[in-house]
Structures are given as structure tokens and as C-alpha cells.
Amino acid sequence: MLFRAAAIVEACGWTLLICGIVWQHFALPGGHDSLLIAGRVHGMLFFGYALAAIGLYPSLGWSRGRAFVALLASVPPYGSLLFEQWAFHVRQRAAFETYSRCILFARLAGAES
């Protein structure tokens, strides 16, 4: 859950940065300042996501390679959201497989009795 929150917040940082770039591109008042602020906020949120990916990978059951892919996914805009959706799907599939095995073993145990 914490990694999902970090991925969503990092994507919000991308949105803020893109808005700052658009604001500066159209030469609206305060465009340069808004880009500096958006860039700093995005940088802090990116750093938080990177810390979450590095700090949480053992508890999420990831290999170092998967943690590295999580870090790489944060480089393109909204890549962290795509990676989180994929990781969520993998977690759900593993939970379903575990549940299926439990049901199978329960039925086998009931048939033997």
C-alpha cells in the first residue's frame, strides 16, 4: 500500500512538472518561478518514490532486478503508475493461486476423510 501511494504521488509530481513547463512555454506571468517550484517538488516526490522502491522491495518479495525496473519505470512520465498496476496484477495473481491451492487441498483432505 505504501509503494502504491508513492507511485501515485510521483505521478502527481510529473503532472505538476508538466503543468510548470506548459506555464513557462506560454510565457504566462510567473512562468519561470512556477517551473522552478514544480521541478523541486517533482524532484522530492521522485526521490521519495526511489526510496520506497529501494526500501520496500524486500517486504514486497521483489528481486533486486525488479526493484531496479521499478526505479527505471519512474523515469518516463507516469511510468510509476504503469509499473504499480503491473505489480498489483502480479500480487493479485499470486494471491489467487494461493487461494486456489488452499481450496484444492481442503477438498482433497475432505475427500480422504
C-alpha positions as CSV (number, residue, x, y, z in Angstrom):
1,M,0.0,0.0,0.0
2,L,2.9,2.4,0.8
3,F,4.5,1.7,-2.6
4,R,1.2,2.3,-4.4
5,A,0.9,5.7,-2.6
6,A,4.5,6.6,-3.6
7,A,3.8,5.7,-7.2
8,I,0.6,7.8,-7.3
9,V,2.3,10.8,-5.6
10,E,5.2,10.5,-8.0
11,A,2.8,10.6,-11.0
12,C,1.2,13.7,-9.4
13,G,4.7,15.2,-9.4
14,W,5.0,14.5,-13.1
15,T,1.7,16.3,-13.6
16,L,2.9,19.3,-11.6
17,L,6.2,19.4,-13.6
18,I,4.3,19.2,-17.0
19,C,2.0,22.0,-15.9
20,G,5.0,24.1,-14.9
21,I,6.6,23.5,-18.3
22,V,3.4,24.5,-20.1
23,W,3.0,27.5,-17.9
24,Q,6.5,28.7,-18.8
25,H,6.1,27.8,-22.5
26,F,3.2,30.1,-22.9
27,A,5.1,32.9,-21.2
28,L,2.4,33.4,-18.6
29,P,3.3,35.7,-15.6
30,G,5.5,33.8,-13.1
31,G,6.3,31.1,-15.6
32,H,9.9,30.7,-14.6
33,D,9.2,30.7,-10.9
34,S,6.4,28.1,-11.3
35,L,8.8,25.8,-13.2
36,L,11.4,26.1,-10.5
37,I,8.9,25.2,-7.8
38,A,7.3,22.4,-9.8
39,G,10.7,21.0,-10.6
40,R,11.8,21.0,-7.0
41,V,8.6,19.4,-5.8
42,H,8.8,16.8,-8.5
43,G,12.4,16.0,-7.6
44,M,11.4,15.5,-3.9
45,L,8.5,13.2,-4.9
46,F,10.7,11.3,-7.3
47,F,13.3,10.8,-4.5
48,G,10.5,9.6,-2.2
49,Y,9.4,7.1,-4.8
50,A,13.0,5.9,-5.3
51,L,13.4,5.4,-1.5
52,A,10.1,3.5,-1.4
53,A,11.2,1.2,-4.3
54,I,14.6,0.6,-2.7
55,G,13.4,0.3,0.9
56,L,10.3,-1.8,0.3
57,Y,11.4,-4.3,-2.3
58,P,12.3,-7.0,0.3
59,S,9.0,-6.8,2.0
60,L,7.2,-6.9,-1.3
61,G,9.0,-10.1,-2.2
62,W,10.8,-8.5,-5.2
63,S,14.2,-9.4,-6.5
64,R,16.8,-6.7,-6.9
65,G,16.2,-6.7,-10.7
66,R,12.5,-6.0,-10.2
67,A,13.4,-3.1,-7.8
68,F,15.7,-1.8,-10.5
69,V,12.9,-2.0,-13.0
70,A,10.7,0.0,-10.6
71,L,13.4,2.7,-10.5
72,L,13.6,2.7,-14.3
73,A,9.8,2.9,-14.6
74,S,9.9,6.3,-12.8
75,V,11.9,8.0,-15.5
76,P,9.3,8.3,-18.2
77,P,6.2,10.3,-17.2
78,Y,3.6,8.2,-15.4
79,G,5.8,5.1,-15.7
80,S,5.5,4.5,-12.0
81,L,1.7,4.1,-12.4
82,L,2.2,1.5,-15.1
83,F,4.7,-0.4,-13.0
84,E,2.4,-0.3,-10.0
85,Q,-0.5,-1.6,-12.0
86,W,1.6,-4.4,-13.3
87,A,3.0,-5.2,-9.8
88,F,-0.6,-5.1,-8.4
89,H,-1.7,-7.6,-11.0
90,V,1.2,-9.9,-10.2
91,R,0.3,-9.7,-6.4
92,Q,-3.4,-10.4,-7.1
93,R,-2.5,-13.4,-9.3
94,A,-0.2,-14.8,-6.6
95,A,-2.9,-14.4,-4.0
96,F,-5.4,-16.1,-6.2
97,E,-3.1,-19.0,-6.9
98,T,-2.5,-19.4,-3.1
99,Y,-6.3,-19.3,-2.5
100,S,-6.8,-21.9,-5.3
101,R,-4.3,-24.2,-3.7
102,C,-5.9,-23.9,-0.3
103,I,-9.3,-24.8,-1.7
104,L,-7.8,-27.8,-3.6
105,F,-6.0,-29.1,-0.5
106,A,-9.2,-28.6,1.6
107,R,-11.2,-30.6,-1.0
108,L,-8.6,-33.3,-1.1
109,A,-8.5,-33.5,2.6
110,G,-12.3,-33.7,2.8
111,A,-12.3,-36.5,0.2
112,E,-9.9,-38.6,2.1
113,S,-11.9,-38.5,5.3
